[in-house]
Amino acid sequence: MADMNINAKFTTRLSLKDIEEYQKFLKKYAKQLPKVAENIVTRVSKVGLENNYKSTEIIPTKNNGNTVTGGIRTTDVKDTYKEFGTGMVGSRNPHVSEILAQIGWKYDVNEHGEKGWVYPKDDGTYGWTKGISAQKKFYNAMKNMEDSFKTIAIEEFRKISRKWYKGNARCL
């Protein structure tokens, strides 16, 4: 068996021209960062639409100088009740968000208890319910957005860095 040299040496040389080209790239790169941030926010927001309520829409991305904002929102109040749950049924399967307690969300506000209540339906008839379980679609969408952020950010940064690498492979 032959000896293996694990102390191999790797060397490279950079010329002043290579360093100057890289500095130019970094300046150009810095100018592209706001657009990269906008792309990240837009793509992450689109993830939030997946498996969400029909009324969920993207909040348009805005760049306020040092901060890029965007996201998702629901435009139907009924979806709020679906998200958090209501009545006795909702209290048995509550939403996981701690924000609910902070804003004072109550499950059986009218104290119907096990009797439930009658409500008007869209077709003009009436229904009866004890409430609904929290569906948590919006919450799950937010978790998916958080989980996808890193991957999307890496992809967006790679898009601009690849342009430099293609033209400057000899510098590496």
C-alpha positions as CSV (number, residue, x, y, z in Angstrom):
1,M,0.0,0.0,0.0
2,A,1.4,3.4,-1.0
3,D,1.8,6.2,1.5
4,M,-0.7,8.9,1.2
5,N,0.3,12.6,1.6
6,I,-2.5,14.4,3.3
7,N,-0.4,17.6,3.7
8,A,-0.9,18.5,0.0
9,K,-0.4,22.2,-0.8
10,F,-2.6,24.4,-2.9
11,T,-1.4,27.7,-4.1
12,T,-2.8,30.4,-6.4
13,R,-1.6,33.8,-7.5
14,L,-3.6,36.9,-8.0
15,S,-2.4,39.8,-10.1
16,L,-3.2,43.4,-9.3
17,K,-5.5,43.3,-12.4
18,D,-7.4,40.4,-10.9
19,I,-7.9,42.2,-7.6
20,E,-9.0,45.4,-9.4
21,E,-11.6,43.4,-11.4
22,Y,-12.9,41.8,-8.2
23,Q,-13.2,45.2,-6.5
24,K,-15.2,46.4,-9.5
25,F,-17.4,43.3,-9.2
26,L,-18.0,44.0,-5.5
27,K,-19.1,47.6,-6.3
28,K,-21.5,46.4,-8.9
29,Y,-22.6,43.6,-6.6
30,A,-23.4,46.1,-3.9
31,K,-25.6,48.1,-6.3
32,Q,-27.6,44.9,-7.1
33,L,-28.3,44.0,-3.5
34,P,-31.6,46.0,-3.2
35,K,-33.0,44.2,-6.2
36,V,-31.8,40.9,-4.8
37,A,-33.6,41.6,-1.5
38,E,-36.8,42.5,-3.4
39,N,-36.6,39.2,-5.4
40,I,-36.2,37.3,-2.1
41,V,-39.2,38.9,-0.5
42,T,-41.4,38.4,-3.6
43,R,-40.4,34.8,-3.9
44,V,-40.9,34.1,-0.2
45,S,-44.3,35.8,-0.3
46,K,-45.4,33.5,-3.2
47,V,-44.5,30.5,-1.0
48,G,-47.1,31.9,1.5
49,L,-49.9,31.6,-1.1
50,E,-49.4,27.8,-1.4
51,N,-52.1,25.8,0.5
52,N,-53.6,28.9,2.0
53,Y,-57.1,30.5,2.0
54,K,-58.5,31.7,-1.3
55,S,-58.6,35.2,-0.1
56,T,-54.9,35.3,0.7
57,E,-52.9,37.7,-1.5
58,I,-49.4,39.1,-1.8
59,I,-48.6,42.4,-0.1
60,P,-46.7,44.3,-2.8
61,T,-42.9,44.5,-2.1
62,K,-41.6,47.9,-1.1
63,N,-38.1,49.1,-0.8
64,N,-37.8,51.8,1.8
65,G,-34.1,52.4,1.5
66,N,-32.5,50.0,4.0
67,T,-35.6,47.8,4.4
68,V,-37.5,45.7,1.9
69,T,-41.0,44.7,3.1
70,G,-43.7,42.5,1.7
71,G,-45.6,39.3,2.6
72,I,-49.1,38.0,2.5
73,R,-52.5,38.9,4.0
74,T,-56.0,37.6,4.0
75,T,-58.8,39.9,2.8
76,D,-61.8,37.9,4.1
77,V,-62.8,38.2,7.8
78,K,-64.3,34.7,7.7
79,D,-60.8,33.4,7.1
80,T,-59.7,34.9,10.4
81,Y,-62.2,32.8,12.2
82,K,-61.2,29.7,10.2
83,E,-57.6,30.4,11.1
84,F,-58.0,30.7,14.8
85,G,-61.1,28.6,15.4
86,T,-64.3,29.5,17.3
87,G,-66.6,28.2,20.1
88,M,-66.2,25.1,22.1
89,V,-64.7,23.1,19.2
90,G,-62.0,25.8,18.7
91,S,-61.2,25.8,22.4
92,R,-60.5,22.1,22.2
93,N,-58.1,22.5,19.3
94,P,-56.8,26.0,19.7
95,H,-54.4,27.8,17.4
96,V,-50.7,27.5,18.3
97,S,-49.8,31.2,18.0
98,E,-49.1,33.0,21.3
99,I,-50.2,36.3,19.7
100,L,-53.8,35.2,20.2
101,A,-53.5,35.4,24.0
102,Q,-51.8,38.8,23.6
103,I,-54.6,40.2,21.5
104,G,-57.3,38.7,23.7
105,W,-58.8,36.1,21.3
106,K,-61.6,34.1,23.1
107,Y,-63.1,30.9,21.8
108,D,-66.6,30.9,23.4
109,V,-67.2,34.6,23.7
110,N,-71.0,34.4,23.9
111,E,-70.8,31.4,26.3
112,H,-72.9,29.1,24.2
113,G,-71.0,26.1,25.5
114,E,-72.1,22.7,24.4
115,K,-75.5,24.1,23.2
116,G,-73.8,25.8,20.2
117,W,-75.6,28.4,18.2
118,V,-77.6,29.0,15.0
119,Y,-76.1,31.1,12.3
120,P,-77.3,32.4,8.9
121,K,-75.8,30.7,5.8
122,D,-75.1,32.3,2.5
123,D,-78.0,30.4,0.8
124,G,-80.6,32.0,3.1
125,T,-81.0,29.0,5.4
126,Y,-79.6,28.5,8.9
127,G,-77.0,26.2,10.2
128,W,-76.1,25.1,13.7
129,T,-72.6,24.8,15.2
130,K,-70.5,24.5,18.3
131,G,-67.7,26.3,16.5
132,I,-64.8,25.3,14.3
133,S,-61.3,24.0,14.9
134,A,-58.4,26.2,14.1
135,Q,-57.3,25.5,10.5
136,K,-53.9,27.2,10.9
137,K,-53.4,27.6,7.1
138,F,-51.9,31.1,7.5
139,Y,-49.7,30.0,10.4
140,N,-48.4,27.0,8.4
141,A,-47.8,29.3,5.4
142,M,-45.7,31.6,7.6
143,K,-43.7,28.7,8.8
144,N,-43.2,27.5,5.2
145,M,-42.1,31.1,4.3
146,E,-39.5,31.1,7.1
147,D,-38.3,27.6,6.1
148,S,-37.9,28.6,2.4
149,F,-36.1,31.9,3.1
150,K,-32.6,30.6,3.3
151,T,-32.8,28.5,0.1
152,I,-34.4,31.3,-1.8
153,A,-31.8,33.8,-0.6
154,I,-28.9,31.6,-1.6
155,E,-30.5,31.1,-5.0
156,E,-30.9,34.8,-5.6
157,F,-27.4,35.6,-4.4
158,R,-26.0,32.9,-6.7
159,K,-27.7,34.5,-9.7
160,I,-25.6,37.6,-9.4
161,S,-22.4,36.0,-8.3
162,R,-22.4,33.5,-11.2
163,K,-22.3,36.3,-13.6
164,W,-18.9,37.4,-12.2
165,Y,-17.5,33.9,-11.9
166,K,-18.3,33.1,-15.5
167,G,-16.3,36.1,-16.7
168,N,-13.5,35.8,-14.1
169,A,-12.9,32.1,-13.6
170,R,-9.1,32.7,-14.1
171,C,-9.1,34.8,-10.9
172,L,-10.1,31.9,-8.7
